[in-house]
Amino acid sequence: MGRGWVYRSNTHANENCYIRANRDRFRTRVTNSAGAMKRSRTELESVSARTLEHYDERADAFWEGTRAHDVSQNIAALLDAIEGEAPFTILDLGCGPGRDLKTFRELGHVAVGLEGSARFAAMARSFSGCEVWQQDFLAMHLPAGAFDGVFANASLFHVPMQELPRVLEELHAALRSGGVLFSSNPHGEDTEGWSRGRFGAYLRLDTWRRYVSGAGFVELGHYYRPPGLPRAQQPWLATVWRKASASHGRDHGA
């Protein structure tokens, strides 16, 4: 499954520095779903609205700072794991301004973006030429069994931990039998909270595994980025998962 997984460390230097500098700002320590901060529906809506406002206000600067990032390792990790003959139908979850949507399209796949930020969604449609759905991660409306793969690159960490089981189950339902979920998130010590206008959750690998396996996925592999550095200097945790059969037991346990 490692075919084509090549990482070019210099392309993510700015984001890696941002993650390392701000990880300790996430103060809400949790060890399982029962211990996560419980928020009302109104509070959850505020979490999304504030984070999306942050991105809307900084859309141009974000695009200029990330458009040249090389995430070919992550794209290959998803595509290599999908069984069957290409082209594949891919959901780019949190597609931002459309960088990776365009890559999937240029590779011959059918790519659909999902993005909560209105400005990002418009930019992604213009840049990629792909269909983009403007939807909040906490209020998604996804067609059942529609996708061969879900590409969640630097996006799911914005979901509050109490909502992760539901969001992951919705992604599971949107995948075809045997479909693949790729996720890359900044990892940490099971904390969540605010940093510079964005909400995020930083989870340990074992905690993340419990959430995703609890939603009916089977792990295919994981890796940290960038390679060749001490773990303290590898802020990104990438994981690859396959949709289990309908008979797979679901115990959230996270």
Residue, then its C-alpha position, 0 to 999 in steps of 0.5 A: m500500500g505504500r506505493g507512491w507515498v513520497y513526502r517533500s518536507n519543505t512544502h509544509a514548513n509553515e503549517n508545521c511551525y503553526i501546529r507546533a507553536n499552538r498545540d499547547r494552547f488546546r487546554t481541554r484534556v479528554t481521555n474518552s468520549a464521555g470525558a469530552m466537553k459537552r456542548s449544546r447545539t447552539e454552542l456547537e453551531s458557534v464553534s463551526a461559525r467562528t472557525l468558518e469566519h476565521y477562514d472566510e476572513r483569511a481566504d486569500a492569505f490561506w490560499e497563497g500560503t498553501r496552494a504550493h503544498d505538495v500532498s502527493q503522499n496523502i493523495a497516493a495513500l488514498l488512491d492506492a488503497i481503493e480497490g477496483e478500476a479507476p476512475f474513482t469517485i472521491l469526496d474531498l472533505g474540507c476541500g479549501p480553495g480546491r488545490d487537491l480537487k483539481t489534482f484528483r480531476e487531473l488524474g482522471h477521477v470524479a472529484v466532489g468537494l465539501e467545504g463549510s467556508a463560503r469563500f473557499a467553496a467559491m474559490a474551489r469551484s473556480f479553480s478546480g472546475c469541480e462540483v463543490w457542496q457548501q456544507d458544515f461538517l456538523a450538518m452534512h447531507l451526504p448521499a449513501g454509498a456514493f463515493d469510492g474514497v473520502f479525502a479528509n486532509a487537515s479537516l476532521f480535527h476541526v470537529p469537536m470530539q463529542e460529534l466525531p462518532r456521528v460525523l465518522e458514521e456519516l462518512h462511513a455511510a457515504l462510502r461504497s462497500g470497501g470504500v476508503l477514508f484517508s485522514s490527516n490531522p495534527h496529533g496531540e495529547d487528547t486536547e481540544g479548544w481554540s487557537r487563533g480563531r480556529f477550533g481544533a482537537y489533537l488526539r493520540l493515535d490510540t484515541w483516534r483509532r477508537y473513534v474511527s474503528g467505532a464508526g465501522f472502519v478497519e485500519l489499513g495503515h498510518y504514518y507521521r509526517p514529515p519523515g525522518l524526524p523525531r516524533a516531536q517534530q512530526p505534527w501530522l498523523a495520517t491514517v488510512w481506513r476501509k469501510a467494514s461490512a455492515s455486520h461490523g460491530r460498532d463500539h465507540g469506546a473512545 
